[in-house]
Amino acid sequence: MSARFRDLMNNLPVEKQAEVKEMEVLNISQPSSLP
């Protein structure tokens, strides 16, 4: 996990962190369609 991502997580409420973590997992497991 990158330091920037960790800093972002530290600034979020816990319930939001779980949501972001879930999105992060999806982004890792699925190739992004964005350039």
Residue frames as qw, qx, qy, qz and C-alpha x, y, z in Angstrom:
[[0.000, 0.889, 0.458, 0.000, 0.00, 0.00, 0.00],
 [0.427, 0.494, -0.024, 0.757, 1.43, 3.35, -1.01],
 [0.267, -0.246, -0.451, 0.816, 2.14, 6.06, 1.55],
 [0.211, -0.059, -0.169, -0.961, -0.19, 8.45, -0.25],
 [0.571, -0.310, -0.634, -0.419, -3.02, 5.92, -0.09],
 [0.519, -0.321, -0.666, 0.429, -2.29, 5.35, 3.62],
 [0.080, -0.110, -0.216, 0.967, -2.42, 9.09, 4.27],
 [0.406, -0.182, -0.405, -0.799, -5.74, 9.25, 2.45],
 [0.608, -0.335, -0.716, -0.080, -7.13, 6.40, 4.55],
 [0.381, -0.223, -0.557, 0.704, -6.00, 8.06, 7.79],
 [0.113, 0.058, 0.056, -0.990, -8.10, 11.09, 6.92],
 [0.512, -0.206, -0.551, -0.626, -11.27, 9.09, 6.32],
 [0.655, -0.295, 0.402, -0.567, -13.87, 7.87, 8.83],
 [0.377, -0.233, 0.896, -0.009, -13.69, 4.13, 9.47],
 [0.660, 0.428, 0.581, -0.209, -16.82, 3.22, 7.50],
 [0.489, 0.820, -0.159, -0.251, -15.46, 5.14, 4.53],
 [0.132, -0.615, 0.765, 0.134, -12.11, 3.36, 4.86],
 [0.586, 0.059, 0.806, -0.058, -13.79, -0.02, 4.44],
 [0.617, 0.701, 0.284, -0.218, -15.53, 1.25, 1.31],
 [0.254, 0.849, -0.423, -0.191, -12.31, 2.59, -0.18],
 [0.349, -0.416, 0.838, 0.055, -10.44, -0.61, 0.69],
 [0.681, 0.331, 0.642, -0.120, -13.11, -2.61, -1.12],
 [0.527, 0.832, -0.003, -0.172, -12.73, -0.40, -4.20],
 [0.040, -0.753, 0.642, 0.139, -8.96, -0.77, -4.00],
 [0.549, -0.119, 0.828, 0.012, -9.30, -4.56, -4.00],
 [0.669, 0.593, 0.433, -0.114, -11.58, -4.41, -7.03],
 [0.311, 0.895, -0.261, -0.183, -9.13, -2.13, -8.83],
 [0.235, -0.567, 0.782, 0.113, -6.30, -4.57, -8.16],
 [0.563, 0.077, 0.823, -0.019, -8.25, -7.65, -9.26],
 [0.568, 0.687, 0.452, 0.029, -9.73, -6.03, -12.37],
 [0.474, 0.058, 0.269, 0.836, -7.66, -4.39, -15.10],
 [0.097, 0.640, 0.254, -0.719, -8.61, -0.73, -15.28],
 [0.526, 0.615, 0.520, 0.275, -10.34, 0.45, -18.44],
 [0.018, 0.986, -0.014, -0.168, -8.93, 3.94, -17.93],
 [0.685, 0.609, -0.231, 0.328, -5.74, 4.90, -19.77]]
